[in-house]
């Protein structure tokens, strides 16, 4: 009897380990309609798959239907999804955010922070970032503020910013 339990345990662990190696993410049009926007293309889903199996689906709003997602792995083998998405419509109105999800069997939002936005009638601000994967695990975003245009009147006070995700 103990031998049989051991074989079943090995199969379950091995099955999940193999499946985790095949993780992927994709942004797809959503069937869910939310009052946040009357534009159909703004309604999106972030979909986590293991092979062909859908593991999780999370609603995501992003104006103009513009969003992208990237699956990354930290130094300890934990999976994260980075999603860049925005809100607002019009010239120098749209703001973009970077949302970080932990990805295991489900997507769990960890942090969301602004990446760019309007700074004036003809100006914008944006954080350029480098991504580090510390040996201790997690992610570290080192960001530097850049301004474009000549009439910048509002922009983040932090010229340099660091966001750590554990």
Backbone bond lengths (Angstrom), bond angles and torsions (degrees), N, CA, C in turn:
res aa  C-N    CA-C-N  psi(-1)  N-CA   C-N-CA  omega(-1)  CA-C   N-CA-C  phi
1 X - - - 1.447 - - 1.542 110.73 -
2 X 1.323 118.86 -43.55 1.467 122.11 -179.96 1.526 110.25 -62.87
3 X 1.319 117.96 -36.89 1.458 121.67 179.04 1.535 109.63 -62.63
4 X 1.311 118.74 -41.82 1.468 123.50 -179.37 1.543 110.58 -63.67
5 X 1.342 117.96 -42.76 1.463 121.49 178.89 1.523 110.60 -62.54
6 X 1.304 116.77 -39.58 1.455 121.80 179.79 1.527 110.55 -62.81
7 X 1.299 117.32 -42.48 1.467 121.62 -179.91 1.527 110.03 -65.47
8 X 1.312 118.24 -42.14 1.456 121.53 179.08 1.528 110.18 -64.58
9 X 1.327 117.44 -42.83 1.459 121.79 179.25 1.526 110.52 -61.20
10 X 1.296 117.92 -46.68 1.463 122.64 179.01 1.528 110.17 -59.63
11 X 1.310 117.70 -41.83 1.461 122.01 -179.27 1.524 110.97 -63.85
12 X 1.328 117.52 -44.10 1.458 120.96 -179.37 1.527 110.23 -64.64
13 X 1.322 118.65 -48.38 1.462 122.58 -179.47 1.524 110.12 -63.94
14 X 1.306 118.21 -45.63 1.455 122.46 -178.86 1.527 110.27 -64.23
15 X 1.309 117.66 -39.88 1.460 121.96 179.24 1.516 111.73 -61.68
16 X 1.341 118.06 -43.74 1.455 119.84 179.53 1.524 110.72 -70.45
17 X 1.339 117.74 -39.06 1.458 120.71 179.39 1.521 110.67 -60.44
18 X 1.306 117.38 -44.62 1.466 120.28 179.10 1.515 110.74 -65.28
19 X 1.336 117.27 -40.24 1.457 121.50 -179.43 1.516 111.70 -66.00
20 X 1.336 117.42 -36.98 1.458 120.53 -178.32 1.519 111.28 -64.34
21 X 1.316 117.44 -30.01 1.454 120.80 179.38 1.529 111.01 -68.61
22 X 1.321 118.46 -20.27 1.458 122.62 -178.39 1.519 112.76 -101.43
23 X 1.314 118.66 21.40 1.464 120.73 -179.44 1.527 110.67 -66.26
24 X 1.321 115.41 143.24 1.457 121.12 174.39 1.519 108.66 -148.38
25 X 1.324 116.34 157.99 1.461 121.80 176.42 1.517 109.17 -129.40
26 X 1.318 114.10 150.51 1.458 119.98 179.49 1.522 108.38 -152.31
27 X 1.315 115.97 147.00 1.456 120.92 174.22 1.521 107.02 -101.77
28 X 1.338 114.88 127.89 1.462 121.62 -176.63 1.520 109.90 -129.83
29 X 1.345 117.60 156.47 1.468 119.47 172.36 1.528 110.17 -58.80
30 X 1.329 116.32 143.14 1.460 120.79 -177.09 1.524 111.25 -99.93
31 X 1.318 115.93 146.85 1.461 121.81 171.33 1.523 110.74 -84.80
32 X 1.328 116.09 -15.21 1.458 122.22 -179.15 1.522 108.63 -78.75
33 X 1.302 117.52 129.11 1.462 121.89 178.77 1.520 108.59 -111.66
34 X 1.320 115.38 122.73 1.456 122.06 -176.48 1.518 108.25 -117.88
35 X 1.310 117.37 147.52 1.464 122.44 -177.75 1.525 113.50 -67.65
36 X 1.317 117.87 -4.89 1.452 120.97 -177.27 1.536 111.74 -61.91
37 X 1.347 117.08 -27.40 1.453 121.06 -179.47 1.521 110.48 -151.43
38 X 1.321 116.27 143.91 1.461 120.00 176.47 1.528 111.22 -92.23
39 X 1.324 117.47 -2.13 1.455 121.76 179.28 1.529 109.70 -90.50
40 X 1.305 116.51 120.82 1.462 121.71 -176.03 1.532 112.56 -59.00
41 X 1.345 116.66 -37.94 1.467 119.41 -177.17 1.526 113.26 -67.50
42 X 1.328 117.65 -14.38 1.469 121.38 178.67 1.527 112.45 -76.95
43 X 1.319 117.34 -17.17 1.465 122.95 -175.35 1.531 109.01 -88.70
44 X 1.315 117.19 110.32 1.465 122.28 -174.99 1.527 110.92 -128.07
45 X 1.324 115.65 160.69 1.464 123.21 171.52 1.514 108.89 -123.21
46 X 1.316 116.04 137.60 1.458 122.43 169.36 1.520 105.66 -94.63
47 X 1.330 117.13 120.12 1.461 121.49 -173.46 1.528 109.86 -114.91
48 X 1.339 115.69 125.04 1.464 123.03 175.92 1.515 108.44 -101.65
49 X 1.325 116.40 127.15 1.463 121.02 179.60 1.518 110.28 -125.05
50 X 1.317 114.02 149.68 1.459 122.34 167.81 1.522 104.76 -117.26
51 X 1.323 116.70 105.06 1.456 120.11 -172.10 1.518 107.72 66.53
52 X 1.335 116.62 -123.25 1.470 120.62 178.25 1.529 112.39 -98.68
53 X 1.327 118.09 -3.51 1.470 122.37 -178.37 1.526 111.36 -85.15
54 X 1.317 116.69 129.10 1.462 121.05 174.92 1.522 108.10 -77.24
55 X 1.330 116.10 120.03 1.465 121.91 -179.88 1.530 110.64 -90.12
56 X 1.358 115.98 -39.10 1.455 119.73 -178.89 1.530 108.62 -159.34
57 X 1.318 114.07 155.87 1.472 122.22 179.03 1.520 106.70 -140.80
58 X 1.343 116.58 123.69 1.457 122.30 -177.21 1.527 108.63 -122.85
59 X 1.345 116.34 129.31 1.463 120.76 177.65 1.523 109.58 -65.40
60 X 1.329 115.77 142.05 1.461 121.71 -179.03 1.526 108.60 -142.72
61 X 1.311 117.45 125.52 1.459 121.84 173.99 1.517 108.03 -94.41
62 X 1.332 116.96 134.69 1.453 120.81 172.40 1.519 108.61 -153.77
63 X 1.328 115.73 121.10 1.462 119.95 -176.61 1.526 111.39 -60.53
64 X 1.312 114.19 146.50 1.461 124.47 -176.24 1.531 112.48 63.70
65 X 1.327 118.24 7.29 1.461 121.57 -177.27 1.517 112.32 67.84
66 X 1.324 117.14 18.62 1.463 121.61 -177.93 1.524 109.64 -93.77
67 X 1.319 115.64 114.40 1.458 121.87 176.63 1.519 107.43 -161.53
68 X 1.320 116.14 153.25 1.459 119.24 172.77 1.517 109.13 -140.88
69 X 1.313 114.98 153.39 1.472 121.31 -177.17 1.518 109.20 -132.53
70 X 1.324 114.63 144.39 1.456 120.91 179.38 1.523 109.01 -137.45
71 X 1.318 116.63 131.89 1.459 122.94 176.34 1.520 107.74 -92.57
72 X 1.335 116.60 126.49 1.461 120.60 177.43 1.521 109.60 -131.62
73 X 1.305 115.26 162.54 1.464 122.32 -179.11 1.522 108.72 -124.44
74 X 1.342 116.69 136.41 1.463 119.58 179.24 1.528 110.09 -82.60
75 X 1.320 116.68 -177.21 1.467 122.34 -176.34 1.527 113.00 -65.44
76 X 1.321 117.94 -19.51 1.465 121.89 179.96 1.524 113.42 -102.68
77 X 1.332 116.69 7.30 1.458 120.48 176.23 1.514 115.94 89.19
78 X 1.348 118.12 7.13 1.467 120.33 177.16 1.522 108.97 -81.61
79 X 1.336 115.42 142.53 1.459 121.72 -177.12 1.527 111.29 -95.82
80 X 1.329 115.01 139.65 1.451 123.41 176.67 1.526 108.66 -132.80
81 X 1.319 116.15 152.51 1.456 121.46 174.07 1.526 107.25 -119.73
82 X 1.337 115.69 128.48 1.455 122.07 175.79 1.524 107.27 -104.29
83 X 1.319 116.83 125.78 1.462 121.57 -179.60 1.521 109.01 -123.12
84 X 1.318 115.54 122.45 1.469 120.77 174.68 1.521 106.99 -101.92
85 X 1.327 116.49 123.96 1.458 121.90 -175.76 1.523 108.95 -149.29
86 X 1.341 116.74 166.85 1.453 118.60 -175.59 1.514 114.07 -142.42
87 X 1.314 113.97 171.07 1.466 121.08 176.91 1.522 108.05 -142.25
88 X 1.339 113.68 149.18 1.452 120.65 -179.71 1.519 111.20 103.53
89 X 1.319 115.72 148.83 1.465 121.94 -179.81 1.523 108.89 -131.64
90 X 1.325 115.44 138.16 1.453 121.37 177.01 1.515 111.37 122.00
91 X 1.334 114.84 166.91 1.460 121.15 -179.58 1.525 109.68 -67.18
92 X 1.286 116.16 127.02 1.470 123.77 -179.92 1.522 112.52 55.81
93 X 1.324 115.92 38.99 1.461 122.01 178.04 1.524 110.15 -120.73
94 X 1.326 117.59 -39.39 1.464 122.26 -174.40 1.533 110.90 -65.16
95 X 1.327 114.93 133.55 1.465 122.70 173.67 1.519 107.77 -113.38
96 X 1.328 116.71 143.79 1.461 120.35 177.03 1.520 110.34 -116.11
97 X 1.334 113.83 149.96 1.458 122.39 -178.45 1.517 109.34 -130.17
98 X 1.304 115.95 155.97 1.458 121.70 170.09 1.520 106.23 -114.03
99 X 1.328 115.86 121.90 1.460 121.60 177.81 1.514 107.89 -111.35
100 X 1.331 115.74 133.04 1.466 121.93 -179.91 1.523 108.37 -109.86
101 X 1.326 115.75 127.13 1.461 123.19 176.06 1.521 108.91 -114.33
102 X 1.327 117.27 142.29 1.456 120.97 164.81 1.520 105.99 -82.04
103 X 1.313 116.70 137.74 1.463 120.81 -177.74 1.515 108.81 -122.09
104 X 1.319 115.37 112.50 1.447 122.13 174.22 1.511 104.62 -124.65
105 X 1.275 117.86 -113.54 1.465 119.92 171.33 1.525 110.70 -83.38
106 X 1.341 115.68 -19.21 1.459 122.71 179.86 1.522 108.26 -133.46
107 X 1.315 115.82 164.68 1.457 121.87 174.74 1.524 108.37 -95.45
108 X 1.313 117.05 128.78 1.456 122.12 179.75 1.531 108.00 -126.43
109 X 1.344 116.65 114.82 1.463 119.86 -179.93 1.519 110.02 -67.55
110 X 1.342 115.26 128.76 1.455 121.11 -177.74 1.525 110.97 -104.03
111 X 1.335 116.78 -46.30 1.462 120.32 -177.48 1.529 109.41 -156.52
112 X 1.331 114.64 151.67 1.471 121.91 174.91 1.522 106.79 -135.86
113 X 1.320 117.12 129.95 1.455 119.63 178.94 1.527 111.00 -140.64
114 X 1.342 117.23 151.25 1.467 121.41 -177.03 1.527 111.03 -70.11
115 X 1.346 115.28 143.10 1.459 121.18 178.42 1.528 112.61 -115.55
116 X 1.351 117.69 -32.33 1.463 119.23 175.92 1.516 110.30 -161.00
117 X 1.326 114.81 166.97 1.456 119.65 179.38 1.507 111.37 -178.87
118 X 1.326 116.11 179.71 1.463 120.44 179.83 1.526 110.96 -73.13
119 X 1.358 114.99 145.04 1.463 120.19 178.57 1.530 110.56 -122.82
120 X 1.313 116.30 -4.75 1.468 122.02 -179.01 1.518 108.43 174.76
121 X 1.347 116.26 -173.61 1.468 119.68 -178.44 1.523 112.72 -60.92
122 X 1.329 116.83 -34.88 1.471 120.46 -179.49 1.526 112.38 -129.40
123 X 1.306 116.75 19.14 1.470 120.89 -176.64 1.523 111.27 -124.00
124 X 1.322 114.57 155.10 1.467 122.02 176.99 1.517 109.27 -137.52
125 X 1.318 115.32 157.99 1.459 121.50 170.81 1.527 107.96 -118.83
126 X 1.336 116.34 154.24 1.463 120.99 177.86 1.520 109.69 -155.41
127 X 1.332 114.98 141.51 1.462 120.54 171.36 1.519 108.11 -94.89
128 X 1.328 115.53 121.28 1.465 120.88 168.49 1.524 104.92 -88.71
129 X 1.334 117.88 144.64 1.460 118.21 -177.45 1.524 112.36 -137.62
130 X 1.322 113.03 154.32 1.457 120.89 168.25 1.517 106.06 -115.16
131 X 1.310 115.65 144.52 1.465 121.24 -177.73 1.520 109.09 -109.64
132 X 1.322 115.86 126.62 1.467 122.30 176.70 1.520 108.51 -112.40
133 X 1.324 115.90 149.18 1.462 122.87 175.65 1.533 108.06 -118.82
134 X 1.350 116.95 89.41 1.472 120.01 -177.77 1.536 112.16 -57.62
135 X 1.321 116.55 148.37 1.469 122.05 179.46 1.522 111.98 -58.86
136 X 1.327 116.44 -28.10 1.466 121.26 -178.98 1.523 112.36 -78.23
137 X 1.335 117.06 -5.00 1.463 121.80 -179.92 1.506 111.66 103.26
138 X 1.319 115.57 167.33 1.452 121.49 -179.87 1.519 111.91 85.25
139 X 1.315 114.69 -168.80 1.463 122.31 -177.52 1.516 109.66 -132.37
140 X 1.324 115.80 151.50 1.457 121.13 177.82 1.530 107.88 -135.24
141 X 1.346 115.43 119.19 1.455 121.91 178.96 1.523 108.68 -101.70
142 X 1.328 117.59 117.28 1.460 122.60 174.21 1.525 106.77 -101.76
143 X 1.345 116.18 117.28 1.460 120.40 -172.08 1.525 111.34 -118.33
144 X 1.330 114.58 144.96 1.454 122.47 178.54 1.521 108.95 -128.11
145 X 1.330 116.86 131.60 1.457 122.69 -177.38 1.523 110.92 -78.86
146 X 1.349 114.85 135.61 1.464 121.87 174.51 1.523 107.99 -128.28
147 X 1.332 116.26 138.20 1.461 122.00 177.38 1.521 109.31 -114.13
148 X 1.344 116.10 141.84 1.457 121.14 173.08 1.518 107.97 -124.81
149 X 1.320 116.79 147.63 1.462 121.32 -178.53 1.511 110.78 94.37
150 X 1.336 115.20 172.79 1.470 120.02 -173.83 1.522 114.51 -112.15
151 X 1.341 117.04 -7.70 1.461 118.25 -176.34 1.530 112.66 -112.41
152 X 1.315 116.57 32.18 1.469 120.61 -178.03 1.528 109.94 -63.43
153 X 1.324 115.61 116.22 1.465 120.44 178.49 1.522 112.25 -116.86
154 X 1.341 117.26 -21.86 1.454 119.82 177.11 1.513 108.69 -133.34
155 X 1.321 115.53 130.60 1.464 122.30 175.94 1.516 106.94 -165.27
156 X 1.347 117.42 161.66 1.467 119.67 -178.65 1.529 112.06 -58.19
157 X 1.324 115.58 144.71 1.468 120.63 178.42 1.520 111.93 -69.63
158 X 1.335 116.52 -30.86 1.466 120.44 -176.61 1.523 110.80 -76.63
159 X 1.331 116.70 111.24 1.469 120.99 176.72 1.527 110.19 -73.37
160 X 1.316 115.51 -30.88 1.463 122.04 175.76 1.532 106.87 -130.98
161 X 1.297 115.33 141.72 1.470 119.79 -175.87 1.521 108.45 -145.38
162 X 1.318 116.58 145.19 1.458 121.90 176.88 1.527 108.51 -126.63
163 X 1.332 115.52 131.22 1.461 121.42 175.80 1.529 106.95 -121.33
164 X 1.338 115.42 125.39 1.456 121.25 -179.84 1.526 108.99 -110.52
165 X 1.325 116.09 130.13 1.458 122.28 178.23 1.518 107.51 -116.54
166 X 1.330 116.12 122.93 1.467 119.79 -179.27 1.502 111.39 -108.43
